Amino acid sequence: MPRKKSRTELLPPYNSFSRVLCLKVLFEFPDYKEKQKEGYPLRTKEELNEISEKYLSRRQGDRIGGITFEEINDEQAKKSPIIKLKKPTFRKYIQDGLLPKSIGYENIGKKRMALFPNDIINHINFIYYFYQVADADAITIFKSMENIENRGKITLLEAIESSSEQVTIDLAVGYLCSCGDPGIIHVVEEVFANKPEEMKKIIESIKEIEKTFHEGMRKLVEYLDNNTIKCSDIGEEHRNE
């Protein structure tokens, strides 16, 4: 009789296609919603997006933003003290491939602090649910997603999004257009290194989107800059801003 796998063995590793699938369906999962209603400190999609945006925008000089371990626990404590992570546990999750490694460092005071991807709390939230909250049926469904990953073929979109630090290609391309973040280009180059024709076609499409965005913004700014409005026509609440 085969040995029953532990939850650690069943947990999809970070950046695997099955982990990406799990994160995408998590918030619509009946068990997840039910556990939220019961009071478990599980985050909403909106909460996670807000945190991710916060630590991307705070460090615009970095290619993909970043958050320190201390900041991670500060955010966790705001939700509930019980979901704060001990440093040895955090390190173990990284060693086991369940959480991402650091992406850089930042000097804070006299300390040199490791920075982790700005969306890391998405994964911590999932790990907490998987380990501490999910029922057996939920674990079985998550396990079935591994079969999808092993089916041999995935779409080009799945290949890109499963390798990107951002949750969707829309966000990744949006960061390129608005912040100059070239992360999506690097992802495409890595994913399609053995498919140069596909790589070229996809990058050309992304560059065309970026070009159209900047042309549209130039026209908008030019229009706004060359036209006036009477102060009396401005909404009263905005007149003194």
JOWOJO-V913028 format. One record per run of one state. SS is the DSSP state (helix for helix, strand for strand, loop for the rest). FROM is the first residue (numbers start at 1). LEN is the number of residues. If there is no record, write none. Layout:
# JOWOJO-V913028
{{SS	FROM	LEN} {SS	FROM	LEN}}
This chain:
# JOWOJO-V913028
{{loop	1	6} {helix	7	4} {loop	11	6} {helix	17	12} {loop	29	1} {helix	30	8} {loop	38	7} {helix	45	13} {loop	58	9} {strand	67	1} {loop	68	1} {helix	69	11} {loop	80	1} {helix	81	3} {loop	84	3} {helix	87	9} {loop	96	8} {strand	104	5} {loop	109	2} {strand	111	6} {loop	117	3} {helix	120	14} {loop	134	2} {helix	136	14} {loop	150	6} {helix	156	6} {loop	162	7} {helix	169	11} {loop	180	3} {helix	183	9} {loop	192	4} {helix	196	30} {loop	226	5} {helix	231	3} {loop	234	2} {helix	236	3} {loop	239	3}}
